[in-house]
Amino acid sequence: MPEILIYTTNICPYCVMAKRLLDKKGAAYTEINVDSRPGLREEMMQKTRRRTVPQIYIGDVHVGGFDDLYALERQHKLDPLLAA
């Protein structure tokens, strides 16, 4: 399973939903809470070119946010990406 990275904040329902979906898949992930340290949101924004959370990487693939992750699930493309 590839490394999974998810940028989150303290109060974010979409972050919770993304983590629940990944948990349901049995996927281990590293969570970076951008509220936990000054400069993390800016680091995320430079890396992803987006300012909203969650921002999800599966391996080298920038999936995007929860809607993007869920779209992959609906299209049956998430499991193959997690298995790569």
TORVO-5029 format. One record per atom (N, C-alpha, C): residue number from 1; residue in one letter; x, y, z; atom name. Coordinates in nm, 2 decimals. Layout:
% TORVO-5029
seq, type, x, y, z, atom
NUM, a, X, Y, Z, CA;
...
END
This chain:
% TORVO-5029
seq, type, x, y, z, atom
1, m, 0.09, -0.12, 0.00, N;
1, m, 0.00, 0.00, 0.00, CA;
1, m, 0.09, 0.12, 0.00, C;
2, p, 0.06, 0.22, -0.09, N;
2, p, 0.14, 0.34, -0.09, CA;
2, p, 0.12, 0.43, 0.03, C;
3, e, 0.21, 0.52, 0.06, N;
3, e, 0.20, 0.61, 0.17, CA;
3, e, 0.09, 0.71, 0.14, C;
4, i, 0.01, 0.73, 0.24, N;
4, i, -0.11, 0.82, 0.23, CA;
4, i, -0.08, 0.94, 0.32, C;
5, l, -0.10, 1.06, 0.27, N;
5, l, -0.08, 1.18, 0.35, CA;
5, l, -0.21, 1.26, 0.34, C;
6, i, -0.26, 1.30, 0.46, N;
6, i, -0.39, 1.38, 0.45, CA;
6, i, -0.37, 1.51, 0.54, C;
7, y, -0.38, 1.62, 0.48, N;
7, y, -0.38, 1.75, 0.55, CA;
7, y, -0.52, 1.78, 0.61, C;
8, t, -0.53, 1.81, 0.73, N;
8, t, -0.66, 1.84, 0.80, CA;
8, t, -0.65, 1.96, 0.89, C;
9, t, -0.77, 2.00, 0.94, N;
9, t, -0.78, 2.10, 1.05, CA;
9, t, -0.86, 2.04, 1.16, C;
10, n, -0.86, 2.12, 1.27, N;
10, n, -0.93, 2.07, 1.39, CA;
10, n, -1.08, 2.05, 1.37, C;
11, i, -1.14, 2.15, 1.30, N;
11, i, -1.29, 2.14, 1.28, CA;
11, i, -1.31, 2.14, 1.13, C;
12, c, -1.33, 2.01, 1.08, N;
12, c, -1.35, 1.99, 0.94, CA;
12, c, -1.43, 1.87, 0.91, C;
13, p, -1.56, 1.88, 0.89, N;
13, p, -1.64, 1.76, 0.86, CA;
13, p, -1.59, 1.67, 0.74, C;
14, y, -1.54, 1.74, 0.64, N;
14, y, -1.49, 1.67, 0.52, CA;
14, y, -1.36, 1.59, 0.56, C;
15, c, -1.28, 1.64, 0.65, N;
15, c, -1.16, 1.57, 0.69, CA;
15, c, -1.20, 1.44, 0.76, C;
16, v, -1.30, 1.45, 0.85, N;
16, v, -1.36, 1.34, 0.92, CA;
16, v, -1.41, 1.23, 0.83, C;
17, m, -1.48, 1.27, 0.73, N;
17, m, -1.54, 1.18, 0.63, CA;
17, m, -1.43, 1.11, 0.55, C;
18, a, -1.33, 1.19, 0.51, N;
18, a, -1.22, 1.13, 0.43, CA;
18, a, -1.14, 1.03, 0.52, C;
19, k, -1.12, 1.06, 0.64, N;
19, k, -1.05, 0.96, 0.73, CA;
19, k, -1.13, 0.84, 0.75, C;
20, r, -1.26, 0.86, 0.77, N;
20, r, -1.35, 0.74, 0.79, CA;
20, r, -1.35, 0.65, 0.66, C;
21, l, -1.35, 0.71, 0.54, N;
21, l, -1.35, 0.63, 0.42, CA;
21, l, -1.21, 0.55, 0.42, C;
22, l, -1.10, 0.62, 0.45, N;
22, l, -0.97, 0.55, 0.44, CA;
22, l, -0.97, 0.44, 0.55, C;
23, d, -1.02, 0.47, 0.67, N;
23, d, -1.03, 0.37, 0.78, CA;
23, d, -1.11, 0.25, 0.73, C;
24, k, -1.22, 0.27, 0.67, N;
24, k, -1.31, 0.16, 0.62, CA;
24, k, -1.23, 0.08, 0.52, C;
25, k, -1.14, 0.14, 0.44, N;
25, k, -1.06, 0.06, 0.35, CA;
25, k, -0.94, -0.01, 0.41, C;
26, g, -0.92, 0.02, 0.54, N;
26, g, -0.80, -0.04, 0.61, CA;
26, g, -0.67, 0.03, 0.57, C;
27, a, -0.68, 0.15, 0.52, N;
27, a, -0.56, 0.22, 0.48, CA;
27, a, -0.50, 0.30, 0.59, C;
28, a, -0.37, 0.28, 0.61, N;
28, a, -0.30, 0.36, 0.71, CA;
28, a, -0.26, 0.49, 0.65, C;
29, y, -0.27, 0.60, 0.72, N;
29, y, -0.23, 0.73, 0.67, CA;
29, y, -0.16, 0.82, 0.77, C;
30, t, -0.09, 0.92, 0.72, N;
30, t, -0.03, 1.01, 0.81, CA;
30, t, -0.11, 1.14, 0.80, C;
31, e, -0.15, 1.19, 0.91, N;
31, e, -0.24, 1.31, 0.92, CA;
31, e, -0.15, 1.43, 0.96, C;
32, i, -0.16, 1.54, 0.89, N;
32, i, -0.09, 1.66, 0.92, CA;
32, i, -0.20, 1.76, 0.95, C;
33, n, -0.21, 1.80, 1.08, N;
33, n, -0.31, 1.90, 1.11, CA;
33, n, -0.25, 2.04, 1.10, C;
34, v, -0.30, 2.11, 1.00, N;
34, v, -0.24, 2.24, 0.97, CA;
34, v, -0.26, 2.35, 1.07, C;
35, d, -0.35, 2.32, 1.17, N;
35, d, -0.38, 2.41, 1.28, CA;
35, d, -0.27, 2.39, 1.39, C;
36, s, -0.20, 2.28, 1.39, N;
36, s, -0.11, 2.25, 1.50, CA;
36, s, 0.02, 2.33, 1.50, C;
37, r, 0.06, 2.39, 1.39, N;
37, r, 0.19, 2.46, 1.39, CA;
37, r, 0.18, 2.57, 1.29, C;
38, p, 0.23, 2.69, 1.32, N;
38, p, 0.23, 2.80, 1.22, CA;
38, p, 0.31, 2.76, 1.10, C;
39, g, 0.26, 2.80, 0.99, N;
39, g, 0.33, 2.77, 0.86, CA;
39, g, 0.29, 2.64, 0.79, C;
40, l, 0.22, 2.55, 0.86, N;
40, l, 0.18, 2.43, 0.79, CA;
40, l, 0.08, 2.45, 0.68, C;
41, r, -0.01, 2.54, 0.70, N;
41, r, -0.11, 2.57, 0.60, CA;
41, r, -0.04, 2.62, 0.48, C;
42, e, 0.05, 2.71, 0.50, N;
42, e, 0.13, 2.77, 0.38, CA;
42, e, 0.21, 2.66, 0.31, C;
43, e, 0.27, 2.57, 0.39, N;
43, e, 0.34, 2.46, 0.33, CA;
43, e, 0.25, 2.37, 0.24, C;
44, m, 0.13, 2.34, 0.30, N;
44, m, 0.03, 2.27, 0.22, CA;
44, m, -0.02, 2.34, 0.10, C;
45, m, -0.04, 2.47, 0.11, N;
45, m, -0.08, 2.55, -0.01, CA;
45, m, 0.02, 2.55, -0.12, C;
46, q, 0.15, 2.56, -0.08, N;
46, q, 0.25, 2.56, -0.18, CA;
46, q, 0.26, 2.42, -0.25, C;
47, k, 0.24, 2.31, -0.17, N;
47, k, 0.25, 2.18, -0.23, CA;
47, k, 0.13, 2.14, -0.31, C;
48, t, 0.01, 2.18, -0.27, N;
48, t, -0.11, 2.14, -0.34, CA;
48, t, -0.17, 2.25, -0.43, C;
49, r, -0.13, 2.37, -0.41, N;
49, r, -0.19, 2.48, -0.49, CA;
49, r, -0.34, 2.50, -0.45, C;
50, r, -0.38, 2.45, -0.33, N;
50, r, -0.51, 2.47, -0.28, CA;
50, r, -0.51, 2.51, -0.13, C;
51, r, -0.61, 2.58, -0.09, N;
51, r, -0.61, 2.62, 0.05, CA;
51, r, -0.71, 2.55, 0.14, C;
52, t, -0.80, 2.47, 0.08, N;
52, t, -0.90, 2.40, 0.16, CA;
52, t, -0.85, 2.26, 0.20, C;
53, v, -0.91, 2.22, 0.31, N;
53, v, -0.88, 2.08, 0.36, CA;
53, v, -1.00, 2.00, 0.35, C;
54, p, -0.99, 1.87, 0.35, N;
54, p, -0.86, 1.79, 0.34, CA;
54, p, -0.79, 1.80, 0.21, C;
55, q, -0.66, 1.78, 0.21, N;
55, q, -0.59, 1.76, 0.09, CA;
55, q, -0.52, 1.62, 0.11, C;
56, i, -0.54, 1.54, 0.01, N;
56, i, -0.50, 1.40, 0.02, CA;
56, i, -0.41, 1.36, -0.09, C;
57, y, -0.30, 1.29, -0.05, N;
57, y, -0.20, 1.23, -0.14, CA;
57, y, -0.20, 1.08, -0.11, C;
58, i, -0.21, 1.01, -0.22, N;
58, i, -0.19, 0.86, -0.21, CA;
58, i, -0.07, 0.83, -0.30, C;
59, g, 0.04, 0.80, -0.23, N;
59, g, 0.17, 0.79, -0.30, CA;
59, g, 0.20, 0.92, -0.36, C;
60, d, 0.24, 0.93, -0.49, N;
60, d, 0.27, 1.05, -0.55, CA;
60, d, 0.15, 1.12, -0.61, C;
61, v, 0.03, 1.06, -0.60, N;
61, v, -0.09, 1.12, -0.67, CA;
61, v, -0.16, 1.21, -0.57, C;
62, h, -0.18, 1.34, -0.61, N;
62, h, -0.25, 1.43, -0.54, CA;
62, h, -0.40, 1.41, -0.57, C;
63, v, -0.47, 1.34, -0.48, N;
63, v, -0.61, 1.31, -0.50, CA;
63, v, -0.70, 1.44, -0.50, C;
64, g, -0.67, 1.52, -0.41, N;
64, g, -0.75, 1.64, -0.38, CA;
64, g, -0.82, 1.64, -0.25, C;
65, g, -0.94, 1.68, -0.25, N;
65, g, -1.02, 1.68, -0.13, CA;
65, g, -1.11, 1.56, -0.11, C;
66, f, -1.20, 1.56, -0.02, N;
66, f, -1.29, 1.45, 0.01, CA;
66, f, -1.38, 1.42, -0.11, C;
67, d, -1.43, 1.52, -0.18, N;
67, d, -1.52, 1.50, -0.29, CA;
67, d, -1.44, 1.42, -0.40, C;
68, d, -1.32, 1.45, -0.42, N;
68, d, -1.23, 1.38, -0.52, CA;
68, d, -1.21, 1.24, -0.47, C;
69, l, -1.18, 1.22, -0.34, N;
69, l, -1.16, 1.08, -0.29, CA;
69, l, -1.28, 1.00, -0.31, C;
70, y, -1.40, 1.06, -0.27, N;
70, y, -1.53, 0.98, -0.28, CA;
70, y, -1.56, 0.95, -0.43, C;
71, a, -1.53, 1.04, -0.52, N;
71, a, -1.55, 1.02, -0.66, CA;
71, a, -1.47, 0.90, -0.71, C;
72, l, -1.35, 0.89, -0.66, N;
72, l, -1.27, 0.77, -0.70, CA;
72, l, -1.33, 0.64, -0.64, C;
73, e, -1.39, 0.65, -0.52, N;
73, e, -1.45, 0.53, -0.46, CA;
73, e, -1.58, 0.49, -0.55, C;
74, r, -1.66, 0.59, -0.59, N;
74, r, -1.78, 0.56, -0.67, CA;
74, r, -1.74, 0.51, -0.81, C;
75, q, -1.63, 0.55, -0.86, N;
75, q, -1.58, 0.50, -0.99, CA;
75, q, -1.50, 0.37, -0.98, C;
76, h, -1.49, 0.31, -0.86, N;
76, h, -1.42, 0.19, -0.84, CA;
76, h, -1.27, 0.20, -0.87, C;
77, k, -1.22, 0.32, -0.85, N;
77, k, -1.08, 0.35, -0.88, CA;
77, k, -0.99, 0.37, -0.76, C;
78, l, -1.06, 0.38, -0.64, N;
78, l, -0.98, 0.40, -0.52, CA;
78, l, -0.91, 0.27, -0.47, C;
79, d, -0.97, 0.16, -0.48, N;
79, d, -0.90, 0.03, -0.44, CA;
79, d, -0.78, 0.01, -0.52, C;
80, p, -0.78, 0.02, -0.65, N;
80, p, -0.66, 0.00, -0.73, CA;
80, p, -0.55, 0.10, -0.69, C;
81, l, -0.59, 0.22, -0.66, N;
81, l, -0.49, 0.32, -0.63, CA;
81, l, -0.43, 0.29, -0.49, C;
82, l, -0.51, 0.24, -0.40, N;
82, l, -0.46, 0.20, -0.27, CA;
82, l, -0.37, 0.08, -0.27, C;
83, a, -0.40, -0.01, -0.37, N;
83, a, -0.32, -0.13, -0.38, CA;
83, a, -0.19, -0.12, -0.46, C;
84, a, -0.17, 0.00, -0.53, N;
84, a, -0.05, 0.02, -0.61, CA;
84, a, 0.07, 0.02, -0.53, C;
END
